[in-house]
Amino acid sequence: MAELDELTTTMDLHHPILREFPEDRETIKRLKASDERFRKMFEEYHQLDDAIYRIEEEIDFASDQEMEEMKKRRAWLKDQIYHAIRHPSFAIAAAAMQAQQPQRAVAIP
């Protein structure tokens, strides 16, 4: 029984987007395939989620301030991802407009 409690506690530390929004699995797949901005947010969210998990499990270490900042960033990303999932046509249109912007050359000294 203790093993089950430990497993449940460990699993609850991770917050993957597909578990947070299981009913939106197809929309998430479509956005990941078509929207680079969404894909980057999705990847950053999961990298932060994994880093937070590792700190909470004392595998890695961070200050309380660093941990708080990471959790705030993860929450902000989750809000952005949720908005994109709920308004996928807007997210895809925004990505298309961004792709049409001319790339600026940057002079390297």
Biopython code that builds the backbone (N, CA, C, O; Angstrom):
import numpy as np
from Bio.PDB.StructureBuilder import StructureBuilder

atoms = [
    (1, "MET", "N", (0.820, -1.189, 0.000)),
    (1, "MET", "CA", (0.000, 0.000, 0.000)),
    (1, "MET", "C", (0.867, 1.256, 0.000)),
    (1, "MET", "O", (0.540, 2.233, -0.675)),
    (2, "ALA", "N", (1.972, 1.240, 0.754)),
    (2, "ALA", "CA", (2.884, 2.385, 0.797)),
    (2, "ALA", "C", (3.464, 2.667, -0.582)),
    (2, "ALA", "O", (3.662, 3.824, -0.951)),
    (3, "GLU", "N", (3.744, 1.587, -1.360)),
    (3, "GLU", "CA", (4.259, 1.765, -2.707)),
    (3, "GLU", "C", (3.254, 2.491, -3.588)),
    (3, "GLU", "O", (3.637, 3.354, -4.378)),
    (4, "LEU", "N", (1.984, 2.159, -3.464)),
    (4, "LEU", "CA", (0.943, 2.814, -4.246)),
    (4, "LEU", "C", (0.859, 4.290, -3.882)),
    (4, "LEU", "O", (0.752, 5.138, -4.767)),
    (5, "ASP", "N", (0.907, 4.608, -2.585)),
    (5, "ASP", "CA", (0.869, 6.002, -2.154)),
    (5, "ASP", "C", (2.073, 6.764, -2.694)),
    (5, "ASP", "O", (1.937, 7.903, -3.140)),
    (6, "GLU", "N", (3.258, 6.139, -2.655)),
    (6, "GLU", "CA", (4.459, 6.784, -3.160)),
    (6, "GLU", "C", (4.360, 7.001, -4.660)),
    (6, "GLU", "O", (4.737, 8.065, -5.150)),
    (7, "LEU", "N", (3.866, 6.023, -5.397)),
    (7, "LEU", "CA", (3.703, 6.133, -6.834)),
    (7, "LEU", "C", (2.723, 7.245, -7.173)),
    (7, "LEU", "O", (2.988, 8.048, -8.068)),
    (8, "THR", "N", (1.604, 7.305, -6.478)),
    (8, "THR", "CA", (0.608, 8.341, -6.723)),
    (8, "THR", "C", (1.200, 9.718, -6.451)),
    (8, "THR", "O", (0.997, 10.638, -7.242)),
    (9, "THR", "N", (1.918, 9.875, -5.363)),
    (9, "THR", "CA", (2.530, 11.155, -5.030)),
    (9, "THR", "C", (3.539, 11.558, -6.101)),
    (9, "THR", "O", (3.550, 12.709, -6.538)),
    (10, "THR", "N", (4.377, 10.631, -6.523)),
    (10, "THR", "CA", (5.372, 10.917, -7.540)),
    (10, "THR", "C", (4.704, 11.304, -8.848)),
    (10, "THR", "O", (5.118, 12.271, -9.487)),
    (11, "MET", "N", (3.692, 10.579, -9.253)),
    (11, "MET", "CA", (3.009, 10.878, -10.508)),
    (11, "MET", "C", (2.321, 12.234, -10.457)),
    (11, "MET", "O", (2.254, 12.929, -11.472)),
    (12, "ASP", "N", (1.812, 12.618, -9.304)),
    (12, "ASP", "CA", (1.108, 13.881, -9.179)),
    (12, "ASP", "C", (2.032, 15.086, -9.300)),
    (12, "ASP", "O", (1.553, 16.204, -9.488)),
    (13, "LEU", "N", (3.334, 14.890, -9.197)),
    (13, "LEU", "CA", (4.270, 15.999, -9.306)),
    (13, "LEU", "C", (4.427, 16.470, -10.743)),
    (13, "LEU", "O", (4.754, 17.633, -10.980)),
    (14, "HIS", "N", (4.203, 15.595, -11.689)),
    (14, "HIS", "CA", (4.263, 15.970, -13.106)),
    (14, "HIS", "C", (2.900, 16.455, -13.560)),
    (14, "HIS", "O", (1.868, 15.930, -13.142)),
    (15, "HIS", "N", (2.909, 17.465, -14.425)),
    (15, "HIS", "CA", (1.667, 18.032, -14.937)),
    (15, "HIS", "C", (1.715, 18.123, -16.466)),
    (15, "HIS", "O", (1.642, 19.225, -17.010)),
    (16, "PRO", "N", (1.836, 17.006, -17.164)),
    (16, "PRO", "CA", (1.915, 17.084, -18.631)),
    (16, "PRO", "C", (0.623, 17.644, -19.230)),
    (16, "PRO", "O", (-0.476, 17.384, -18.740)),
    (17, "ILE", "N", (0.786, 18.405, -20.281)),
    (17, "ILE", "CA", (-0.353, 19.063, -20.925)),
    (17, "ILE", "C", (-1.401, 18.046, -21.377)),
    (17, "ILE", "O", (-2.597, 18.295, -21.223)),
    (18, "LEU", "N", (-0.987, 16.925, -21.924)),
    (18, "LEU", "CA", (-1.970, 15.946, -22.400)),
    (18, "LEU", "C", (-2.773, 15.342, -21.258)),
    (18, "LEU", "O", (-3.900, 14.893, -21.468)),
    (19, "ARG", "N", (-2.214, 15.323, -20.055)),
    (19, "ARG", "CA", (-2.989, 14.860, -18.907)),
    (19, "ARG", "C", (-3.871, 15.982, -18.367)),
    (19, "ARG", "O", (-4.965, 15.734, -17.860)),
    (20, "GLU", "N", (-3.389, 17.210, -18.479)),
    (20, "GLU", "CA", (-4.168, 18.356, -18.024)),
    (20, "GLU", "C", (-5.394, 18.590, -18.911)),
    (20, "GLU", "O", (-6.453, 18.984, -18.423)),
    (21, "PHE", "N", (-5.242, 18.346, -20.214)),
    (21, "PHE", "CA", (-6.316, 18.585, -21.183)),
    (21, "PHE", "C", (-6.530, 17.357, -22.070)),
    (21, "PHE", "O", (-6.340, 17.446, -23.283)),
    (22, "PRO", "N", (-6.921, 16.214, -21.499)),
    (22, "PRO", "CA", (-7.027, 14.979, -22.298)),
    (22, "PRO", "C", (-8.071, 15.059, -23.409)),
    (22, "PRO", "O", (-7.926, 14.398, -24.437)),
    (23, "GLU", "N", (-9.100, 15.842, -23.220)),
    (23, "GLU", "CA", (-10.153, 15.949, -24.231)),
    (23, "GLU", "C", (-9.700, 16.753, -25.455)),
    (23, "GLU", "O", (-10.392, 16.780, -26.473)),
    (24, "ASP", "N", (-8.542, 17.404, -25.354)),
    (24, "ASP", "CA", (-8.051, 18.251, -26.447)),
    (24, "ASP", "C", (-6.838, 17.647, -27.146)),
    (24, "ASP", "O", (-6.078, 18.355, -27.807)),
    (25, "ARG", "N", (-6.662, 16.351, -26.998)),
    (25, "ARG", "CA", (-5.486, 15.674, -27.564)),
    (25, "ARG", "C", (-5.306, 15.960, -29.065)),
    (25, "ARG", "O", (-4.195, 16.261, -29.501)),
    (26, "GLU", "N", (-6.367, 15.872, -29.843)),
    (26, "GLU", "CA", (-6.255, 16.089, -31.295)),
    (26, "GLU", "C", (-5.910, 17.530, -31.626)),
    (26, "GLU", "O", (-5.099, 17.786, -32.516)),
    (27, "THR", "N", (-6.516, 18.471, -30.918)),
    (27, "THR", "CA", (-6.211, 19.888, -31.139)),
    (27, "THR", "C", (-4.752, 20.162, -30.808)),
    (27, "THR", "O", (-4.080, 20.890, -31.538)),
    (28, "ILE", "N", (-4.257, 19.594, -29.727)),
    (28, "ILE", "CA", (-2.866, 19.774, -29.327)),
    (28, "ILE", "C", (-1.933, 19.215, -30.395)),
    (28, "ILE", "O", (-0.953, 19.865, -30.761)),
    (29, "LYS", "N", (-2.224, 18.025, -30.896)),
    (29, "LYS", "CA", (-1.402, 17.425, -31.959)),
    (29, "LYS", "C", (-1.378, 18.323, -33.191)),
    (29, "LYS", "O", (-0.323, 18.550, -33.783)),
    (30, "ARG", "N", (-2.550, 18.832, -33.574)),
    (30, "ARG", "CA", (-2.656, 19.684, -34.758)),
    (30, "ARG", "C", (-1.855, 20.978, -34.555)),
    (30, "ARG", "O", (-1.142, 21.418, -35.458)),
    (31, "LEU", "N", (-1.974, 21.581, -33.370)),
    (31, "LEU", "CA", (-1.239, 22.817, -33.103)),
    (31, "LEU", "C", (0.267, 22.576, -33.074)),
    (31, "LEU", "O", (1.036, 23.392, -33.583)),
    (32, "LYS", "N", (0.691, 21.464, -32.485)),
    (32, "LYS", "CA", (2.122, 21.157, -32.462)),
    (32, "LYS", "C", (2.680, 20.995, -33.872)),
    (32, "LYS", "O", (3.827, 21.351, -34.139)),
    (33, "ALA", "N", (1.865, 20.458, -34.765)),
    (33, "ALA", "CA", (2.313, 20.218, -36.136)),
    (33, "ALA", "C", (2.292, 21.487, -36.990)),
    (33, "ALA", "O", (3.059, 21.599, -37.947)),
    (34, "SER", "N", (1.425, 22.440, -36.654)),
    (34, "SER", "CA", (1.226, 23.584, -37.542)),
    (34, "SER", "C", (1.673, 24.929, -36.977)),
    (34, "SER", "O", (1.774, 25.902, -37.724)),
    (35, "ASP", "N", (1.938, 25.004, -35.690)),
    (35, "ASP", "CA", (2.208, 26.295, -35.048)),
    (35, "ASP", "C", (3.515, 26.224, -34.273)),
    (35, "ASP", "O", (3.580, 25.631, -33.196)),
    (36, "GLU", "N", (4.554, 26.835, -34.832)),
    (36, "GLU", "CA", (5.872, 26.777, -34.194)),
    (36, "GLU", "C", (5.854, 27.423, -32.812)),
    (36, "GLU", "O", (6.492, 26.921, -31.886)),
    (37, "ARG", "N", (5.134, 28.524, -32.665)),
    (37, "ARG", "CA", (5.053, 29.204, -31.367)),
    (37, "ARG", "C", (4.431, 28.272, -30.320)),
    (37, "ARG", "O", (4.928, 28.172, -29.198)),
    (38, "PHE", "N", (3.351, 27.599, -30.692)),
    (38, "PHE", "CA", (2.703, 26.660, -29.781)),
    (38, "PHE", "C", (3.662, 25.530, -29.419)),
    (38, "PHE", "O", (3.776, 25.145, -28.255)),
    (39, "ARG", "N", (4.344, 25.010, -30.428)),
    (39, "ARG", "CA", (5.272, 23.893, -30.197)),
    (39, "ARG", "C", (6.382, 24.304, -29.222)),
    (39, "ARG", "O", (6.753, 23.527, -28.342)),
    (40, "LYS", "N", (6.906, 25.512, -29.377)),
    (40, "LYS", "CA", (7.958, 25.986, -28.472)),
    (40, "LYS", "C", (7.422, 26.155, -27.055)),
    (40, "LYS", "O", (8.101, 25.794, -26.093)),
    (41, "MET", "N", (6.211, 26.699, -26.913)),
    (41, "MET", "CA", (5.618, 26.837, -25.580)),
    (41, "MET", "C", (5.385, 25.468, -24.955)),
    (41, "MET", "O", (5.651, 25.269, -23.770)),
    (42, "PHE", "N", (4.887, 24.523, -25.754)),
    (42, "PHE", "CA", (4.624, 23.164, -25.293)),
    (42, "PHE", "C", (5.919, 22.530, -24.786)),
    (42, "PHE", "O", (5.941, 21.932, -23.710)),
    (43, "GLU", "N", (6.992, 22.660, -25.558)),
    (43, "GLU", "CA", (8.280, 22.077, -25.170)),
    (43, "GLU", "C", (8.843, 22.752, -23.927)),
    (43, "GLU", "O", (9.338, 22.076, -23.025)),
    (44, "GLU", "N", (8.772, 24.095, -23.868)),
    (44, "GLU", "CA", (9.285, 24.797, -22.687)),
    (44, "GLU", "C", (8.494, 24.410, -21.446)),
    (44, "GLU", "O", (9.066, 24.214, -20.374)),
    (45, "TYR", "N", (7.160, 24.299, -21.597)),
    (45, "TYR", "CA", (6.320, 23.905, -20.469)),
    (45, "TYR", "C", (6.794, 22.563, -19.908)),
    (45, "TYR", "O", (6.955, 22.411, -18.697)),
    (46, "HIS", "N", (7.017, 21.593, -20.796)),
    (46, "HIS", "CA", (7.405, 20.263, -20.331)),
    (46, "HIS", "C", (8.831, 20.236, -19.767)),
    (46, "HIS", "O", (9.113, 19.474, -18.842)),
    (47, "GLN", "N", (9.722, 21.056, -20.312)),
    (47, "GLN", "CA", (11.065, 21.149, -19.737)),
    (47, "GLN", "C", (11.000, 21.727, -18.323)),
    (47, "GLN", "O", (11.667, 21.233, -17.415)),
    (48, "LEU", "N", (10.193, 22.776, -18.141)),
    (48, "LEU", "CA", (10.023, 23.358, -16.808)),
    (48, "LEU", "C", (9.359, 22.372, -15.856)),
    (48, "LEU", "O", (9.765, 22.240, -14.702)),
    (49, "ASP", "N", (8.342, 21.686, -16.348)),
    (49, "ASP", "CA", (7.635, 20.717, -15.513)),
    (49, "ASP", "C", (8.602, 19.638, -15.029)),
    (49, "ASP", "O", (8.567, 19.242, -13.864)),
    (50, "ASP", "N", (9.458, 19.172, -15.922)),
    (50, "ASP", "CA", (10.432, 18.148, -15.539)),
    (50, "ASP", "C", (11.449, 18.711, -14.543)),
    (50, "ASP", "O", (11.810, 18.039, -13.577)),
    (51, "ALA", "N", (11.911, 19.938, -14.776)),
    (51, "ALA", "CA", (12.876, 20.554, -13.865)),
    (51, "ALA", "C", (12.262, 20.741, -12.477)),
    (51, "ALA", "O", (12.920, 20.485, -11.469)),
    (52, "ILE", "N", (11.017, 21.181, -12.420)),
    (52, "ILE", "CA", (10.329, 21.368, -11.142)),
    (52, "ILE", "C", (10.176, 20.029, -10.429)),
    (52, "ILE", "O", (10.398, 19.938, -9.222)),
    (53, "TYR", "N", (9.803, 19.007, -11.160)),
    (53, "TYR", "CA", (9.685, 17.664, -10.592)),
    (53, "TYR", "C", (11.016, 17.226, -9.978)),
    (53, "TYR", "O", (11.053, 16.720, -8.857)),
    (54, "ARG", "N", (12.111, 17.425, -10.724)),
    (54, "ARG", "CA", (13.429, 16.991, -10.254)),
    (54, "ARG", "C", (13.838, 17.741, -8.982)),
    (54, "ARG", "O", (14.482, 17.172, -8.101)),
    (55, "ILE", "N", (13.464, 19.009, -8.895)),
    (55, "ILE", "CA", (13.776, 19.790, -7.687)),
    (55, "ILE", "C", (12.914, 19.311, -6.522)),
    (55, "ILE", "O", (13.412, 19.138, -5.410)),
    (56, "GLU", "N", (11.628, 19.098, -6.774)),
    (56, "GLU", "CA", (10.732, 18.639, -5.708)),
    (56, "GLU", "C", (11.124, 17.252, -5.192)),
    (56, "GLU", "O", (10.908, 16.940, -4.021)),
    (57, "GLU", "N", (11.689, 16.437, -6.049)),
    (57, "GLU", "CA", (12.140, 15.103, -5.652)),
    (57, "GLU", "C", (13.567, 15.120, -5.107)),
    (57, "GLU", "O", (14.130, 14.077, -4.777)),
    (58, "GLU", "N", (14.139, 16.317, -5.017)),
    (58, "GLU", "CA", (15.498, 16.523, -4.504)),
    (58, "GLU", "C", (16.558, 15.803, -5.331)),
    (58, "GLU", "O", (17.594, 15.390, -4.809)),
    (59, "ILE", "N", (16.290, 15.661, -6.611)),
    (59, "ILE", "CA", (17.277, 15.130, -7.556)),
    (59, "ILE", "C", (18.202, 16.278, -7.965)),
    (59, "ILE", "O", (19.417, 16.109, -8.065)),
    (60, "ASP", "N", (17.603, 17.445, -8.197)),
    (60, "ASP", "CA", (18.327, 18.681, -8.495)),
    (60, "ASP", "C", (17.982, 19.691, -7.407)),
    (60, "ASP", "O", (17.086, 19.464, -6.593)),
    (61, "PHE", "N", (18.700, 20.803, -7.404)),
    (61, "PHE", "CA", (18.488, 21.801, -6.358)),
    (61, "PHE", "C", (18.291, 23.177, -6.972)),
    (61, "PHE", "O", (18.825, 23.482, -8.038)),
    (62, "ALA", "N", (17.510, 24.006, -6.274)),
    (62, "ALA", "CA", (17.285, 25.397, -6.663)),
    (62, "ALA", "C", (16.870, 26.163, -5.423)),
    (62, "ALA", "O", (16.376, 25.590, -4.452)),
    (63, "SER", "N", (17.080, 27.467, -5.476)),
    (63, "SER", "CA", (16.641, 28.301, -4.355)),
    (63, "SER", "C", (15.119, 28.409, -4.391)),
    (63, "SER", "O", (14.486, 28.112, -5.404)),
    (64, "ASP", "N", (14.549, 28.836, -3.283)),
    (64, "ASP", "CA", (13.091, 29.027, -3.231)),
    (64, "ASP", "C", (12.651, 30.041, -4.281)),
    (64, "ASP", "O", (11.604, 29.870, -4.907)),
    (65, "GLN", "N", (13.442, 31.097, -4.481)),
    (65, "GLN", "CA", (13.094, 32.118, -5.469)),
    (65, "GLN", "C", (13.127, 31.540, -6.881)),
    (65, "GLN", "O", (12.230, 31.799, -7.683)),
    (66, "GLU", "N", (14.158, 30.762, -7.181)),
    (66, "GLU", "CA", (14.240, 30.133, -8.507)),
    (66, "GLU", "C", (13.045, 29.208, -8.739)),
    (66, "GLU", "O", (12.452, 29.200, -9.818)),
    (67, "MET", "N", (12.706, 28.437, -7.722)),
    (67, "MET", "CA", (11.576, 27.515, -7.832)),
    (67, "MET", "C", (10.278, 28.286, -8.062)),
    (67, "MET", "O", (9.463, 27.901, -8.899)),
    (68, "GLU", "N", (10.092, 29.365, -7.324)),
    (68, "GLU", "CA", (8.886, 30.183, -7.477)),
    (68, "GLU", "C", (8.794, 30.760, -8.892)),
    (68, "GLU", "O", (7.724, 30.754, -9.500)),
    (69, "GLU", "N", (9.912, 31.254, -9.410)),
    (69, "GLU", "CA", (9.933, 31.802, -10.765)),
    (69, "GLU", "C", (9.622, 30.729, -11.803)),
    (69, "GLU", "O", (8.898, 30.979, -12.767)),
    (70, "MET", "N", (10.165, 29.548, -11.603)),
    (70, "MET", "CA", (9.896, 28.447, -12.530)),
    (70, "MET", "C", (8.408, 28.081, -12.511)),
    (70, "MET", "O", (7.810, 27.857, -13.564)),
    (71, "LYS", "N", (7.820, 28.021, -11.329)),
    (71, "LYS", "CA", (6.402, 27.668, -11.216)),
    (71, "LYS", "C", (5.519, 28.748, -11.827)),
    (71, "LYS", "O", (4.506, 28.431, -12.451)),
    (72, "LYS", "N", (5.881, 30.007, -11.661)),
    (72, "LYS", "CA", (5.110, 31.099, -12.275)),
    (72, "LYS", "C", (5.193, 31.023, -13.799)),
    (72, "LYS", "O", (4.191, 31.208, -14.491)),
    (73, "ARG", "N", (6.391, 30.751, -14.315)),
    (73, "ARG", "CA", (6.568, 30.637, -15.766)),
    (73, "ARG", "C", (5.758, 29.451, -16.303)),
    (73, "ARG", "O", (5.107, 29.558, -17.342)),
    (74, "ARG", "N", (5.802, 28.332, -15.594)),
    (74, "ARG", "CA", (5.027, 27.159, -16.014)),
    (74, "ARG", "C", (3.542, 27.483, -16.042)),
    (74, "ARG", "O", (2.846, 27.103, -16.984)),
    (75, "ALA", "N", (3.044, 28.183, -15.019)),
    (75, "ALA", "CA", (1.625, 28.554, -14.967)),
    (75, "ALA", "C", (1.277, 29.489, -16.118)),
    (75, "ALA", "O", (0.220, 29.348, -16.733)),
    (76, "TRP", "N", (2.163, 30.449, -16.416)),
    (76, "TRP", "CA", (1.914, 31.372, -17.529)),
    (76, "TRP", "C", (1.863, 30.605, -18.853)),
    (76, "TRP", "O", (0.983, 30.842, -19.681)),
    (77, "LEU", "N", (2.810, 29.688, -19.044)),
    (77, "LEU", "CA", (2.822, 28.882, -20.271)),
    (77, "LEU", "C", (1.548, 28.043, -20.375)),
    (77, "LEU", "O", (0.968, 27.921, -21.455)),
    (78, "LYS", "N", (1.117, 27.472, -19.261)),
    (78, "LYS", "CA", (-0.105, 26.668, -19.277)),
    (78, "LYS", "C", (-1.297, 27.528, -19.685)),
    (78, "LYS", "O", (-2.152, 27.072, -20.444)),
    (79, "ASP", "N", (-1.366, 28.754, -19.196)),
    (79, "ASP", "CA", (-2.448, 29.666, -19.594)),
    (79, "ASP", "C", (-2.403, 29.964, -21.087)),
    (79, "ASP", "O", (-3.436, 29.970, -21.755)),
    (80, "GLN", "N", (-1.201, 30.211, -21.610)),
    (80, "GLN", "CA", (-1.052, 30.489, -23.044)),
    (80, "GLN", "C", (-1.438, 29.271, -23.882)),
    (80, "GLN", "O", (-2.109, 29.401, -24.906)),
    (81, "ILE", "N", (-1.017, 28.112, -23.449)),
    (81, "ILE", "CA", (-1.346, 26.871, -24.159)),
    (81, "ILE", "C", (-2.850, 26.634, -24.121)),
    (81, "ILE", "O", (-3.445, 26.267, -25.134)),
    (82, "TYR", "N", (-3.469, 26.842, -22.958)),
    (82, "TYR", "CA", (-4.921, 26.679, -22.823)),
    (82, "TYR", "C", (-5.650, 27.614, -23.787)),
    (82, "TYR", "O", (-6.596, 27.205, -24.461)),
    (83, "HIS", "N", (-5.209, 28.867, -23.849)),
    (83, "HIS", "CA", (-5.840, 29.834, -24.757)),
    (83, "HIS", "C", (-5.708, 29.366, -26.211)),
    (83, "HIS", "O", (-6.667, 29.435, -26.980)),
    (84, "ALA", "N", (-4.523, 28.893, -26.577)),
    (84, "ALA", "CA", (-4.311, 28.417, -27.951)),
    (84, "ALA", "C", (-5.178, 27.199, -28.258)),
    (84, "ALA", "O", (-5.684, 27.062, -29.372)),
    (85, "ILE", "N", (-5.351, 26.318, -27.278)),
    (85, "ILE", "CA", (-6.190, 25.132, -27.471)),
    (85, "ILE", "C", (-7.650, 25.534, -27.651)),
    (85, "ILE", "O", (-8.352, 24.972, -28.491)),
    (86, "ARG", "N", (-8.103, 26.496, -26.871)),
    (86, "ARG", "CA", (-9.504, 26.931, -26.929)),
    (86, "ARG", "C", (-9.801, 27.779, -28.150)),
    (86, "ARG", "O", (-10.953, 27.881, -28.572)),
    (87, "HIS", "N", (-8.772, 28.389, -28.722)),
    (87, "HIS", "CA", (-8.928, 29.241, -29.900)),
    (87, "HIS", "C", (-7.906, 28.828, -30.962)),
    (87, "HIS", "O", (-7.057, 29.633, -31.343)),
    (88, "PRO", "N", (-7.977, 27.586, -31.443)),
    (88, "PRO", "CA", (-6.923, 27.081, -32.340)),
    (88, "PRO", "C", (-6.834, 27.834, -33.658)),
    (88, "PRO", "O", (-5.740, 27.988, -34.200)),
    (89, "SER", "N", (-7.950, 28.303, -34.183)),
    (89, "SER", "CA", (-7.885, 29.011, -35.461)),
    (89, "SER", "C", (-7.123, 30.322, -35.291)),
    (89, "SER", "O", (-6.403, 30.736, -36.199)),
    (90, "PHE", "N", (-7.271, 30.982, -34.138)),
    (90, "PHE", "CA", (-6.533, 32.206, -33.869)),
    (90, "PHE", "C", (-5.040, 31.910, -33.761)),
    (90, "PHE", "O", (-4.220, 32.642, -34.316)),
    (91, "ALA", "N", (-4.687, 30.847, -33.054)),
    (91, "ALA", "CA", (-3.280, 30.486, -32.878)),
    (91, "ALA", "C", (-2.636, 30.142, -34.221)),
    (91, "ALA", "O", (-1.502, 30.540, -34.486)),
    (92, "ILE", "N", (-3.345, 29.414, -35.056)),
    (92, "ILE", "CA", (-2.809, 29.027, -36.362)),
    (92, "ILE", "C", (-2.690, 30.256, -37.255)),
    (92, "ILE", "O", (-1.701, 30.398, -37.975)),
    (93, "ALA", "N", (-3.680, 31.143, -37.223)),
    (93, "ALA", "CA", (-3.628, 32.375, -38.016)),
    (93, "ALA", "C", (-2.462, 33.253, -37.561)),
    (93, "ALA", "O", (-1.756, 33.821, -38.396)),
    (94, "ALA", "N", (-2.254, 33.370, -36.259)),
    (94, "ALA", "CA", (-1.144, 34.166, -35.733)),
    (94, "ALA", "C", (0.191, 33.580, -36.175)),
    (94, "ALA", "O", (1.113, 34.320, -36.517)),
    (95, "ALA", "N", (0.295, 32.269, -36.168)),
    (95, "ALA", "CA", (1.529, 31.612, -36.604)),
    (95, "ALA", "C", (1.767, 31.856, -38.090)),
    (95, "ALA", "O", (2.901, 32.081, -38.512)),
    (96, "ALA", "N", (0.694, 31.812, -38.883)),
    (96, "ALA", "CA", (0.826, 32.056, -40.326)),
    (96, "ALA", "C", (1.275, 33.487, -40.594)),
    (96, "ALA", "O", (2.124, 33.725, -41.454)),
    (97, "MET", "N", (0.706, 34.437, -39.859)),
    (97, "MET", "CA", (1.114, 35.833, -40.027)),
    (97, "MET", "C", (2.571, 36.017, -39.634)),
    (97, "MET", "O", (3.311, 36.743, -40.298)),
    (98, "GLN", "N", (2.979, 35.366, -38.566)),
    (98, "GLN", "CA", (4.361, 35.467, -38.118)),
    (98, "GLN", "C", (5.301, 34.887, -39.168)),
    (98, "GLN", "O", (6.383, 35.429, -39.396)),
    (99, "ALA", "N", (4.905, 33.802, -39.803)),
    (99, "ALA", "CA", (5.735, 33.157, -40.820)),
    (99, "ALA", "C", (5.881, 34.040, -42.056)),
    (99, "ALA", "O", (6.882, 33.950, -42.766)),
    (100, "GLN", "N", (4.885, 34.896, -42.320)),
    (100, "GLN", "CA", (4.924, 35.761, -43.498)),
    (100, "GLN", "C", (5.768, 37.014, -43.281)),
    (100, "GLN", "O", (6.090, 37.715, -44.240)),
    (101, "GLN", "N", (6.129, 37.302, -42.030)),
    (101, "GLN", "CA", (6.944, 38.481, -41.741)),
    (101, "GLN", "C", (8.312, 38.298, -42.379)),
    (101, "GLN", "O", (8.921, 37.235, -42.256)),
    (102, "PRO", "N", (8.802, 39.342, -43.068)),
    (102, "PRO", "CA", (10.141, 39.214, -43.664)),
    (102, "PRO", "C", (11.200, 39.089, -42.567)),
    (102, "PRO", "O", (11.136, 39.750, -41.531)),
    (103, "GLN", "N", (12.155, 38.237, -42.828)),
    (103, "GLN", "CA", (13.247, 38.041, -41.880)),
    (103, "GLN", "C", (14.229, 39.193, -42.031)),
    (103, "GLN", "O", (14.607, 39.551, -43.147)),
    (104, "ARG", "N", (14.637, 39.766, -40.919)),
    (104, "ARG", "CA", (15.585, 40.869, -40.943)),
    (104, "ARG", "C", (16.994, 40.329, -40.814)),
    (104, "ARG", "O", (17.279, 39.463, -39.987)),
    (105, "ALA", "N", (17.850, 40.853, -41.636)),
    (105, "ALA", "CA", (19.252, 40.455, -41.553)),
    (105, "ALA", "C", (19.885, 41.181, -40.368)),
    (105, "ALA", "O", (19.646, 42.369, -40.152)),
    (106, "VAL", "N", (20.670, 40.472, -39.629)),
    (106, "VAL", "CA", (21.354, 41.048, -38.479)),
    (106, "VAL", "C", (22.834, 41.146, -38.816)),
    (106, "VAL", "O", (23.479, 40.155, -39.158)),
    (107, "ALA", "N", (23.355, 42.365, -38.711)),
    (107, "ALA", "CA", (24.775, 42.563, -38.992)),
    (107, "ALA", "C", (25.593, 42.073, -37.808)),
    (107, "ALA", "O", (25.334, 42.444, -36.664)),
    (108, "ILE", "N", (26.561, 41.254, -38.090)),
    (108, "ILE", "CA", (27.455, 40.748, -37.050)),
    (108, "ILE", "C", (28.748, 41.526, -37.142)),
    (108, "ILE", "O", (29.415, 41.496, -38.176)),
    (109, "PRO", "N", (29.116, 42.225, -36.076)),
    (109, "PRO", "CA", (30.345, 43.048, -36.126)),
    (109, "PRO", "C", (31.590, 42.218, -36.249)),
    (109, "PRO", "O", (32.693, 42.763, -36.302)),
]
sb = StructureBuilder()
sb.init_structure("model")
sb.init_model(0)
sb.init_chain("A")
sb.init_seg("    ")
for serial, (resi, resn, name, xyz) in enumerate(atoms, 1):
    if name == "N":
        sb.init_residue(resn, " ", resi, " ")
    sb.init_atom(name, np.array(xyz, "f"), 0.0, 1.0, " ", f" {name:<3s}", serial, name[0])
structure = sb.get_structure()
